Amino acid sequence: MPVCLLRFLWVSLISPLISLSLVGLVFVLPVGISRAHASEPAALVILQYHHIDDDTPASTSTSPALFRQQLQLIQDTGIPVLPLDQALQQLENGTLGTRAIAITFDDAYISIHQVARPILREFGYPYTIFVNTDAVDQRLGRMLSWEQLRELAAEGVILANHSADHSHFLPAPGESETARDERIRDSLLKAEQRLQAEIGKAPKLFAYPYGEFDAGSAQILESMGYIAFGQHSGPAGQGMNRTSLPRFPASNAYGKLESLREKLLSLPFPASVAISHHTIPVQNPPTLQLDMMAMPRPEDLRCFASGSGQATVTWQGTQAQITASRPLTQRRERYNCTLHSASGKYFWISQPWFNPAIAER
């Protein structure tokens, strides 16, 4: 594995905003494709941004200079950049081709309009903004106005749901599951109604605030007809759970050109991940289990855990069991695993872990 990718996997797991934490649960990845390397699966790489600015919080900012360089790299690869809804539809119906890219922004910050918009127009790239509507209504911080958002929508920008209040979708301490479910359903509906009233449409696309979700919140999104996205890295593949799709964060720390190309060319593991979300730890550190039965060269599997570097991989037959070297202590942590494909690309999977008992810092 190239040194730059090893370094990227280590660096990309230490941000408290985007890294992810919790539970002692085994997740199983059934790999049922015998020609995993002979016929690579279609990949949709979704990039996630917040601010495009030099003077905003470092953890969620991409400098304008780097943003332009990233788009130039995308153009140089020749990979098509598609509207998010179109890319998802093509991925599921098998017409996407080899791969595509979609560009997304969370929170509707003013720099999207002032800085990112003209650069994106130069390249002719479509994009999506996930809007937390209360912040827009209240003009908090560096938020876009509804007038500016309508202007963007008229240009073809997709404006989608990021909840009304940007609250956590995990239960708060002392909050019952029933109360949590009612709270997030109300927030989703309010944001949907505000988008419909101000923009005239509210597509069924949603980005989890802070990237946090569990079985209960995902079920609510599914019942309301939403496709939902987290902040765990990796490409989206056909058949993945549509309420927990991955995105690659592309801020300054995670979007450096030396590693971005590897991400743009990454492949989803050739199967869906069956995820069950628990909010009470059974064991810590938790174990991620991957069935590598159909994967050539499984010894190439490399996994990294948030803040603790390379994770331990033990084998029971074709089952790879991945465990961090220390207990997970942050609210959000994750495991990232990669595996060489025959063409030199990397199959990539990221497992988020959440611990709602740990407060934001």
DRENKOL-593837 format. One line per field, with one value per residue: residue in three letters; x, y, z of N, C-alpha, C in turn. Coordinates in pm, whole numbers. Example, Ala and Ser with C-alpha at 12.3 -4.5 7.8 and 13.67 -1.06 7.14 Angstrom:
% DRENKOL-593837
r c(Ala Ser)
n_px c(1319 1285)
n_py c(-569 -225)
n_pz c(780 708)
ca_px c(1230 1367)
ca_py c(-450 -106)
ca_pz c(780 714)
c_px c(1320 1290)
c_py c(-330 3)
c_pz c(780 787)
END
This chain:
% DRENKOL-593837
r c(Met Pro Val Cys Leu Leu Arg Phe Leu Trp Val Ser Leu Ile Ser Pro Leu Ile Ser Leu Ser Leu Val Gly Leu Val Phe Val Leu Pro Val Gly Ile Ser Arg Ala His Ala Ser Glu Pro Ala Ala Leu Val Ile Leu Gln Tyr His His Ile Asp Asp Asp Thr Pro Ala Ser Thr Ser Thr Ser Pro Ala Leu Phe Arg Gln Gln Leu Gln Leu Ile Gln Asp Thr Gly Ile Pro Val Leu Pro Leu Asp Gln Ala Leu Gln Gln Leu Glu Asn Gly Thr Leu Gly Thr Arg Ala Ile Ala Ile Thr Phe Asp Asp Ala Tyr Ile Ser Ile His Gln Val Ala Arg Pro Ile Leu Arg Glu Phe Gly Tyr Pro Tyr Thr Ile Phe Val Asn Thr Asp Ala Val Asp Gln Arg Leu Gly Arg Met Leu Ser Trp Glu Gln Leu Arg Glu Leu Ala Ala Glu Gly Val Ile Leu Ala Asn His Ser Ala Asp His Ser His Phe Leu Pro Ala Pro Gly Glu Ser Glu Thr Ala Arg Asp Glu Arg Ile Arg Asp Ser Leu Leu Lys Ala Glu Gln Arg Leu Gln Ala Glu Ile Gly Lys Ala Pro Lys Leu Phe Ala Tyr Pro Tyr Gly Glu Phe Asp Ala Gly Ser Ala Gln Ile Leu Glu Ser Met Gly Tyr Ile Ala Phe Gly Gln His Ser Gly Pro Ala Gly Gln Gly Met Asn Arg Thr Ser Leu Pro Arg Phe Pro Ala Ser Asn Ala Tyr Gly Lys Leu Glu Ser Leu Arg Glu Lys Leu Leu Ser Leu Pro Phe Pro Ala Ser Val Ala Ile Ser His His Thr Ile Pro Val Gln Asn Pro Pro Thr Leu Gln Leu Asp Met Met Ala Met Pro Arg Pro Glu Asp Leu Arg Cys Phe Ala Ser Gly Ser Gly Gln Ala Thr Val Thr Trp Gln Gly Thr Gln Ala Gln Ile Thr Ala Ser Arg Pro Leu Thr Gln Arg Arg Glu Arg Tyr Asn Cys Thr Leu His Ser Ala Ser Gly Lys Tyr Phe Trp Ile Ser Gln Pro Trp Phe Asn Pro Ala Ile Ala Glu Arg)
n_px c(87 64 266 150 -122 -145 -76 -286 -512 -457 -456 -713 -875 -878 -1023 -1247 -1489 -1559 -1475 -1592 -1802 -1855 -2002 -2026 -2039 -2094 -2060 -2160 -2026 -2149 -2000 -2079 -1989 -1823 -1645 -1497 -1273 -1240 -1454 -1517 -1718 -1968 -1908 -1999 -1871 -1912 -1860 -1810 -1860 -1828 -1763 -1618 -1356 -1103 -1111 -1272 -1387 -1128 -1166 -1386 -1349 -1255 -998 -1029 -835 -746 -990 -1038 -821 -891 -1124 -1009 -847 -1048 -1162 -941 -926 -1135 -1368 -1719 -1917 -2213 -2557 -2678 -2920 -2969 -2736 -2764 -2996 -2908 -2706 -2848 -3015 -2836 -2715 -2508 -2250 -1893 -1804 -1888 -1907 -2040 -2115 -2146 -2274 -2292 -2511 -2548 -2382 -2265 -2036 -2060 -2219 -2076 -1809 -1765 -1960 -1898 -1660 -1741 -1916 -1739 -1629 -1854 -1996 -2250 -2424 -2521 -2694 -2735 -2971 -3010 -3289 -3382 -3158 -3121 -3362 -3323 -3099 -2843 -2501 -2285 -2475 -2659 -2921 -3278 -3346 -3103 -3072 -3293 -3208 -2989 -3125 -3271 -3071 -3030 -2923 -2947 -3145 -3166 -3278 -3159 -3240 -3442 -3339 -3078 -3010 -2888 -2928 -2928 -3041 -3072 -2907 -3105 -3329 -3609 -3652 -3891 -3949 -3724 -3764 -4000 -3908 -3709 -3858 -4037 -3854 -3754 -3991 -4058 -3840 -3870 -4117 -4051 -3861 -4026 -4208 -4043 -3876 -4020 -4000 -3904 -3676 -3633 -3389 -3136 -2904 -2740 -2716 -2400 -2327 -2440 -2630 -2870 -3033 -3300 -3335 -3262 -3465 -3687 -3623 -3632 -3903 -4019 -3948 -3692 -3357 -3052 -2751 -2433 -2134 -1924 -1649 -1595 -1687 -2014 -2208 -2392 -2686 -2629 -2724 -2972 -3020 -2790 -2567 -2229 -1997 -1716 -1539 -1407 -1252 -979 -804 -867 -888 -658 -459 -286 -402 -664 -702 -682 -916 -1111 -1093 -1164 -1327 -1642 -1679 -1767 -2044 -2337 -2350 -2466 -2607 -2652 -2758 -2646 -2680 -2579 -2285 -2158 -1920 -1600 -1305 -1518 -1598 -1557 -1679 -1588 -1683 -1471 -1481 -1513 -1314 -1019 -675 -701 -526 -426 -590 -631 -680 -786 -824 -1004 -792 -612 -458 -337 -558 -617 -630 -782 -822 -1078 -1116 -1260 -1344 -1280 -1188 -1202 -1050 -1002 -699 -736 -987 -1274 -1318 -1431 -1712 -1779 -1647 -1456 -1395 -1179 -1133 -933 -866 -665 -756 -758 -679 -528 -662 -845 -1057 -1294 -1413 -1600 -1673 -1891 -1897 -2085 -2126 -2365 -2369 -2153 -2076 -2073 -1762)
n_py c(-119 222 475 727 670 515 711 888 735 717 992 1066 967 1102 1331 1490 1580 1444 1183 879 697 402 116 -242 -450 -689 -655 -777 -837 -965 -1117 -1189 -1224 -1385 -1297 -1077 -913 -944 -824 -517 -343 -89 249 521 813 1032 1355 1553 1874 2173 2470 2684 2843 3052 3148 3024 2764 2526 2247 2203 2330 2410 2537 2800 2782 2514 2389 2459 2325 2063 2029 2059 1832 1636 1690 1624 1349 1261 1154 1154 1417 1418 1524 1467 1320 1206 1054 864 729 616 454 261 146 34 176 350 320 283 453 750 1090 1286 1603 1754 1981 2065 2239 2496 2732 3074 3095 2908 3023 3260 3186 2906 2863 3027 2898 2631 2675 2743 2495 2361 2192 2013 2036 1966 2106 2057 2168 2320 2440 2614 2768 2915 3055 3214 3349 3280 3312 3250 3204 3124 3316 3278 3396 3387 3111 3043 3156 2991 2746 2799 2785 2519 2387 2136 2149 2022 1826 1887 1865 2067 2189 2104 1918 1644 1312 1095 952 1188 1225 1071 1093 936 669 699 973 1082 990 1126 1387 1405 1339 1552 1758 1686 1701 1971 2099 1998 2111 2384 2402 2331 2544 2770 2710 2553 2285 1977 1759 1406 1362 1337 1453 1339 1533 1599 1352 1143 853 595 272 338 612 583 415 583 773 602 526 764 790 874 900 869 1018 972 1068 903 762 654 494 491 206 -21 -157 -93 1 237 431 494 593 639 921 1102 1315 1634 1842 2066 1899 1643 1637 1652 1661 1448 1226 1241 1154 874 826 914 714 491 182 34 -224 -538 -597 -559 -397 -535 -371 -325 -105 -15 144 106 2 -324 -456 -306 -219 -231 -502 -544 -747 -903 -1090 -1246 -1427 -1432 -1272 -1213 -1235 -1177 -1125 -877 -700 -406 -227 57 239 499 740 554 423 147 -122 -438 -735 -1038 -1381 -1614 -1876 -1770 -1538 -1212 -1044 -736 -523 -242 -115 -12 86 266 608 847 1049 1007 773 560 271 221 30 -111 -271 -411 -391 -584 -411 -223 -30 65 -124 -8 43 186 189 342 432 511 689 796 871 1024 1359 1640 1803)
n_pz c(0 -88 72 97 104 333 519 476 558 829 913 843 1036 1277 1333 1552 1461 1231 1260 1412 1703 1938 2072 2117 1893 1639 1295 983 668 392 126 -184 -443 -686 -874 -788 -840 -1110 -1232 -1165 -925 -986 -889 -689 -598 -345 -254 36 160 367 454 204 235 377 633 820 1053 1091 1081 925 688 351 163 -81 -283 -269 -320 -589 -705 -643 -800 -1049 -1054 -1054 -1303 -1462 -1428 -1580 -1486 -1473 -1330 -1164 -1105 -775 -730 -982 -1017 -809 -891 -1131 -1035 -891 -1088 -1256 -1465 -1436 -1527 -1506 -1294 -1105 -985 -719 -580 -267 -17 326 544 425 400 353 198 0 -195 -247 -299 -374 -573 -815 -893 -932 -1144 -1346 -1403 -1472 -1301 -1131 -811 -468 -190 148 364 676 804 1009 1078 846 839 1065 1000 1098 1188 921 720 420 261 208 -31 -173 -183 -341 -578 -637 -664 -895 -1077 -1096 -880 -634 -351 -37 249 574 825 1050 1284 1317 1511 1719 1598 1755 2068 2330 2654 2897 2740 2602 2359 2222 2259 2134 1870 1802 1818 1612 1389 1380 1329 1078 923 953 828 571 502 509 301 87 94 49 -169 -338 -379 -226 -220 -158 -10 232 475 759 1052 1191 1105 1245 1328 1400 1433 1487 1402 1134 1046 1064 866 644 648 578 322 249 114 274 406 555 735 716 545 202 -113 -262 -338 -552 -412 -150 187 182 368 496 349 238 242 117 319 230 326 420 569 485 215 62 -232 -282 -169 -253 -517 -490 -348 -528 -716 -580 -478 -394 -148 -284 -211 -3 318 610 859 1203 1445 1758 2071 2319 2461 2414 2398 2417 2279 1984 1753 1411 1162 865 587 387 184 -101 -193 -362 -258 27 230 189 316 498 791 979 1281 1452 1574 1682 1501 1302 1298 1466 1281 1278 1186 1114 946 652 761 853 1141 1284 1511 1718 1872 2120 2363 2238 2278 2206 2099 1833 1622 1397 1187 918 627 371 54 -196 -540 -848 -1044 -920 -783 -482 -287 -56 269 533 871 1085 1432 1720 2025 2216 2480 2535 2552 2323 2249)
ca_px c(0 148 282 55 -255 -138 -81 -422 -603 -431 -499 -857 -950 -855 -1106 -1364 -1614 -1598 -1457 -1720 -1770 -1947 -2070 -1956 -2132 -2032 -2130 -2119 -2027 -2155 -1945 -2133 -1953 -1704 -1554 -1488 -1171 -1252 -1557 -1527 -1851 -1984 -1879 -2038 -1795 -1984 -1773 -1881 -1798 -1903 -1718 -1507 -1315 -978 -1127 -1376 -1325 -1039 -1211 -1494 -1322 -1168 -954 -1068 -728 -751 -1114 -1016 -731 -968 -1210 -922 -811 -1165 -1170 -830 -955 -1239 -1486 -1831 -1981 -2357 -2645 -2685 -3038 -2948 -2631 -2820 -3088 -2830 -2634 -2940 -3070 -2728 -2677 -2410 -2121 -1790 -1803 -1927 -1883 -2140 -2060 -2247 -2239 -2380 -2537 -2588 -2301 -2258 -1921 -2102 -2267 -1977 -1680 -1773 -2047 -1831 -1562 -1817 -1970 -1629 -1612 -1983 -2030 -2370 -2399 -2635 -2676 -2824 -3006 -3080 -3375 -3392 -3043 -3148 -3470 -3271 -2976 -2736 -2364 -2252 -2572 -2727 -3059 -3370 -3335 -2984 -3099 -3381 -3124 -2915 -3219 -3304 -2957 -3025 -2866 -3041 -3153 -3222 -3308 -3052 -3319 -3469 -3261 -2943 -2989 -2837 -3031 -2919 -3111 -2998 -2910 -3235 -3438 -3658 -3653 -4015 -3933 -3626 -3827 -4093 -3829 -3644 -3962 -4084 -3750 -3756 -4112 -4050 -3745 -3934 -4221 -3987 -3806 -4138 -4265 -3949 -3812 -4120 -3981 -3824 -3638 -3620 -3248 -3111 -2773 -2748 -2630 -2283 -2308 -2484 -2757 -2881 -3140 -3427 -3341 -3261 -3597 -3775 -3591 -3682 -4049 -4058 -3908 -3566 -3223 -2979 -2606 -2355 -2004 -1820 -1591 -1608 -1776 -2144 -2221 -2526 -2735 -2600 -2834 -2997 -3032 -2659 -2470 -2106 -1943 -1579 -1513 -1304 -1195 -833 -733 -902 -900 -530 -457 -211 -491 -795 -711 -711 -1057 -1193 -1085 -1192 -1436 -1714 -1671 -1870 -2161 -2395 -2317 -2583 -2570 -2746 -2701 -2672 -2634 -2522 -2173 -2150 -1776 -1530 -1343 -1608 -1541 -1619 -1652 -1606 -1670 -1383 -1480 -1502 -1215 -880 -569 -756 -418 -401 -683 -570 -785 -737 -925 -992 -700 -521 -378 -374 -635 -581 -714 -765 -897 -1142 -1151 -1268 -1397 -1183 -1242 -1122 -1067 -907 -600 -774 -1130 -1314 -1350 -1491 -1854 -1786 -1524 -1484 -1292 -1165 -1062 -909 -815 -626 -824 -663 -634 -449 -748 -869 -1189 -1292 -1532 -1586 -1777 -1900 -1938 -2137 -2156 -2443 -2349 -2042 -2122 -1986 -1655)
ca_py c(0 341 546 839 622 480 836 943 659 755 1129 1083 906 1166 1449 1463 1614 1350 1047 829 606 331 -9 -366 -524 -743 -628 -877 -799 -1083 -1093 -1299 -1210 -1467 -1232 -944 -833 -955 -729 -424 -286 54 328 661 884 1153 1442 1635 2000 2269 2603 2702 2969 3045 3210 2952 2658 2442 2109 2194 2426 2381 2664 2817 2734 2368 2351 2467 2216 1938 2021 2035 1690 1561 1707 1551 1205 1231 1094 1249 1469 1413 1562 1358 1234 1131 954 757 651 536 351 153 75 -28 253 451 297 241 537 890 1172 1386 1704 1796 2076 2062 2356 2616 2848 3180 3076 2828 3119 3361 3133 2778 2872 3065 2796 2518 2714 2734 2355 2308 2078 2026 2009 1961 2169 2010 2293 2321 2553 2712 2859 3006 3144 3306 3409 3256 3301 3276 3125 3179 3359 3208 3457 3329 2970 3037 3185 2869 2646 2835 2743 2373 2330 2061 2189 1904 1833 1864 1886 2208 2245 2049 1848 1508 1213 992 997 1268 1162 1076 1102 804 646 757 1118 1110 968 1236 1508 1410 1340 1691 1838 1651 1753 2117 2136 1963 2211 2512 2391 2334 2679 2871 2669 2491 2140 1924 1623 1310 1339 1387 1432 1338 1627 1539 1216 1045 784 461 197 409 728 535 362 697 824 507 532 889 784 944 845 944 1014 997 1133 801 770 540 512 424 99 -74 -246 -47 55 372 526 513 597 709 1033 1137 1453 1691 1963 2076 1786 1514 1651 1679 1602 1323 1116 1255 1069 737 823 925 588 380 91 -23 -369 -589 -650 -463 -419 -549 -296 -310 4 -25 263 68 -86 -461 -469 -188 -178 -322 -583 -544 -876 -903 -1220 -1222 -1552 -1417 -1169 -1257 -1171 -1115 -1084 -736 -619 -317 -154 160 282 639 782 452 365 21 -212 -580 -820 -1180 -1460 -1742 -1917 -1655 -1425 -1118 -973 -616 -465 -136 -152 44 120 390 702 967 1037 953 712 468 185 223 -85 -109 -394 -391 -458 -634 -300 -132 59 15 -143 78 39 261 157 439 393 627 674 914 907 1119 1489 1714 1878)
ca_pz c(0 -92 198 105 143 474 595 468 642 968 939 823 1145 1405 1356 1636 1391 1126 1306 1460 1819 2028 2082 2097 1808 1519 1170 886 528 308 -7 -261 -583 -704 -966 -728 -904 -1254 -1274 -1054 -909 -1010 -770 -684 -497 -304 -176 133 199 448 412 111 296 454 764 893 1134 1010 1067 827 581 237 110 -222 -372 -272 -385 -734 -742 -637 -919 -1163 -1050 -1100 -1449 -1524 -1427 -1678 -1422 -1481 -1210 -1191 -995 -678 -751 -1106 -993 -727 -973 -1226 -959 -854 -1204 -1331 -1584 -1398 -1588 -1413 -1176 -1116 -866 -683 -489 -170 89 442 628 349 437 254 108 -115 -295 -279 -340 -444 -689 -940 -934 -986 -1274 -1442 -1442 -1515 -1216 -1046 -669 -376 -59 253 432 805 770 1117 1069 735 885 1167 945 1194 1141 781 644 302 277 120 -165 -237 -211 -458 -693 -667 -713 -1033 -1160 -1100 -758 -552 -211 29 391 673 946 1079 1395 1320 1638 1709 1569 1858 2189 2429 2786 2963 2643 2559 2215 2169 2254 2029 1740 1777 1797 1481 1287 1372 1265 936 859 949 723 444 476 480 166 -6 93 -1 -294 -424 -382 -115 -260 -49 16 367 536 905 1124 1256 1053 1345 1306 1456 1368 1500 1314 995 1015 1040 733 545 646 515 182 227 101 376 392 675 717 711 412 113 -226 -257 -436 -575 -309 -14 266 132 479 559 241 278 165 151 355 143 385 403 630 424 70 -2 -365 -285 -132 -317 -636 -446 -310 -649 -789 -488 -512 -279 -134 -375 -140 91 458 696 979 1313 1523 1901 2140 2448 2431 2464 2419 2370 2145 1912 1646 1279 1096 720 523 272 110 -247 -223 -381 -180 149 320 164 392 595 862 1071 1377 1489 1679 1733 1395 1239 1383 1461 1197 1305 1087 1144 810 562 836 910 1256 1299 1644 1751 1973 2249 2366 2172 2385 2151 2062 1697 1574 1287 1130 773 573 227 -5 -335 -651 -946 -1127 -841 -705 -348 -227 63 353 658 968 1193 1566 1792 2167 2252 2620 2540 2505 2231 2315)
c_px c(90 152 180 -83 -255 -148 -220 -518 -583 -486 -650 -940 -937 -937 -1224 -1493 -1656 -1571 -1575 -1703 -1879 -1930 -1982 -2044 -2056 -2120 -2075 -2131 -2032 -2105 -1983 -2100 -1822 -1603 -1527 -1386 -1182 -1352 -1582 -1666 -1853 -1966 -1928 -1964 -1866 -1891 -1857 -1798 -1887 -1869 -1613 -1451 -1185 -995 -1237 -1313 -1249 -1096 -1317 -1471 -1230 -1126 -999 -963 -731 -878 -1098 -925 -802 -1056 -1127 -878 -927 -1176 -1061 -854 -1054 -1362 -1601 -1880 -2129 -2435 -2668 -2802 -3023 -2845 -2684 -2914 -3012 -2753 -2725 -2994 -2962 -2682 -2568 -2281 -2020 -1794 -1850 -1900 -2004 -2080 -2172 -2188 -2339 -2391 -2565 -2513 -2286 -2144 -1955 -2143 -2155 -1850 -1693 -1851 -1974 -1727 -1633 -1875 -1862 -1614 -1742 -2032 -2156 -2336 -2529 -2599 -2780 -2847 -3070 -3158 -3389 -3279 -3061 -3257 -3416 -3147 -2861 -2601 -2346 -2347 -2623 -2867 -3148 -3365 -3216 -3006 -3193 -3303 -3045 -3006 -3256 -3193 -2942 -2963 -2977 -3033 -3230 -3223 -3185 -3108 -3345 -3368 -3119 -2912 -2936 -2951 -3017 -2994 -3019 -3001 -3045 -3354 -3481 -3651 -3777 -4004 -3833 -3691 -3922 -4017 -3770 -3747 -4016 -3982 -3743 -3874 -4107 -3957 -3804 -4037 -4160 -3925 -3917 -4195 -4173 -3894 -3911 -4103 -3889 -3787 -3612 -3474 -3215 -2968 -2787 -2661 -2522 -2253 -2362 -2620 -2753 -2999 -3272 -3438 -3340 -3397 -3697 -3750 -3647 -3834 -4101 -4010 -3777 -3450 -3133 -2830 -2540 -2232 -1892 -1776 -1614 -1697 -1908 -2149 -2364 -2564 -2702 -2727 -2855 -3026 -2900 -2548 -2348 -2077 -1798 -1572 -1396 -1253 -1044 -760 -753 -906 -772 -519 -387 -297 -626 -808 -743 -859 -1147 -1198 -1121 -1316 -1510 -1685 -1787 -1982 -2216 -2352 -2447 -2548 -2684 -2685 -2742 -2614 -2582 -2408 -2188 -2004 -1711 -1381 -1434 -1535 -1625 -1581 -1685 -1589 -1595 -1380 -1453 -1393 -1077 -786 -623 -648 -380 -493 -607 -680 -722 -853 -898 -891 -602 -448 -430 -444 -585 -681 -682 -859 -954 -1196 -1148 -1320 -1282 -1251 -1148 -1153 -961 -813 -634 -924 -1156 -1368 -1415 -1638 -1869 -1650 -1558 -1365 -1295 -1086 -1048 -849 -781 -724 -718 -604 -551 -531 -768 -1017 -1184 -1423 -1502 -1704 -1782 -1945 -1978 -2159 -2230 -2428 -2236 -2089 -2024 -1881 -1630)
c_py c(124 412 657 792 579 605 895 869 692 892 1141 1026 980 1290 1415 1496 1503 1207 1007 719 522 184 -133 -459 -574 -709 -722 -821 -925 -1051 -1210 -1291 -1283 -1402 -1090 -856 -838 -854 -632 -362 -138 130 471 725 1015 1233 1532 1756 2075 2410 2591 2840 2947 3090 3146 2834 2555 2305 2093 2286 2368 2515 2677 2764 2582 2321 2354 2353 2082 1922 1999 1889 1604 1570 1625 1401 1166 1165 1194 1290 1486 1475 1442 1265 1149 1021 837 668 561 426 233 78 19 46 356 439 256 321 677 957 1262 1476 1753 1893 2061 2203 2487 2741 2945 3160 2987 2921 3211 3306 3006 2789 2915 2963 2676 2551 2709 2591 2293 2193 2107 1993 2016 2032 2111 2126 2266 2452 2656 2814 2959 3105 3252 3381 3399 3254 3340 3200 3201 3226 3275 3267 3400 3183 2955 3065 3061 2760 2673 2797 2592 2308 2257 2109 2082 1923 1800 1882 2034 2265 2193 1982 1707 1411 1089 1042 1080 1196 1181 1084 963 792 709 908 1158 1098 1081 1365 1513 1406 1482 1779 1812 1713 1906 2163 2109 2069 2347 2512 2401 2476 2780 2838 2609 2342 2100 1780 1534 1265 1405 1356 1442 1448 1552 1397 1107 985 651 392 272 527 686 481 474 755 734 515 657 899 851 851 931 916 1045 1078 1031 788 641 573 440 321 51 -170 -204 2 201 473 545 514 680 829 1055 1284 1508 1824 1961 1953 1657 1518 1681 1599 1467 1204 1123 1165 925 723 828 794 468 303 48 -171 -430 -664 -538 -498 -427 -488 -296 -210 -9 98 233 -29 -225 -496 -345 -214 -280 -398 -569 -673 -866 -1045 -1200 -1341 -1533 -1320 -1230 -1177 -1107 -1070 -937 -644 -538 -234 -59 207 426 659 679 377 231 -70 -355 -656 -965 -1257 -1586 -1793 -1797 -1529 -1341 -1043 -859 -551 -358 -182 -98 70 253 485 830 943 972 898 617 378 204 101 -71 -243 -366 -459 -503 -521 -198 -30 -4 -2 -75 62 113 230 263 376 519 594 800 956 1009 1250 1547 1791 2008)
c_pz c(0 43 212 147 289 561 592 559 789 998 934 937 1278 1429 1445 1566 1298 1167 1392 1571 1880 2055 2068 2019 1688 1400 1065 747 444 169 -95 -408 -605 -797 -919 -797 -1056 -1308 -1160 -1045 -942 -880 -789 -568 -468 -213 -86 172 297 397 300 144 371 598 847 965 1049 983 959 708 474 179 -35 -318 -383 -343 -537 -781 -740 -761 -1045 -1170 -1098 -1252 -1520 -1526 -1535 -1619 -1428 -1343 -1240 -1076 -904 -705 -875 -1087 -912 -808 -1069 -1154 -931 -975 -1296 -1453 -1553 -1479 -1481 -1283 -1209 -984 -845 -576 -398 -69 202 502 556 393 320 155 -11 -229 -341 -342 -425 -575 -816 -987 -995 -1123 -1381 -1494 -1493 -1431 -1134 -902 -591 -247 37 351 568 812 882 1108 956 776 979 1122 1045 1124 996 689 521 340 185 -21 -241 -271 -329 -586 -734 -723 -858 -1129 -1165 -979 -681 -409 -136 180 477 813 966 1178 1406 1453 1614 1685 1657 1982 2279 2563 2854 2870 2600 2407 2152 2155 2145 1892 1704 1745 1656 1368 1268 1299 1115 863 849 839 585 406 442 340 62 -18 26 -140 -392 -440 -268 -148 -139 -33 149 410 687 965 1202 1204 1142 1309 1379 1389 1372 1407 1167 954 988 901 624 534 578 369 149 195 189 370 525 645 731 566 333 -5 -204 -368 -447 -462 -167 55 231 243 552 454 281 188 208 194 274 194 371 453 554 273 -2 -133 -368 -247 -203 -439 -598 -411 -433 -727 -703 -531 -386 -269 -211 -306 -54 232 537 831 1079 1409 1669 1969 2281 2421 2493 2490 2359 2387 2075 1803 1520 1210 948 668 392 177 -39 -288 -244 -293 -52 245 299 244 498 659 964 1158 1419 1601 1728 1623 1346 1340 1367 1375 1231 1213 1150 1012 718 631 892 1023 1290 1433 1666 1862 2111 2248 2296 2278 2337 2116 1924 1658 1459 1259 978 730 422 183 -150 -431 -751 -1029 -1049 -765 -566 -322 -90 138 483 748 1077 1323 1642 1940 2213 2398 2636 2478 2402 2310 2239)
END
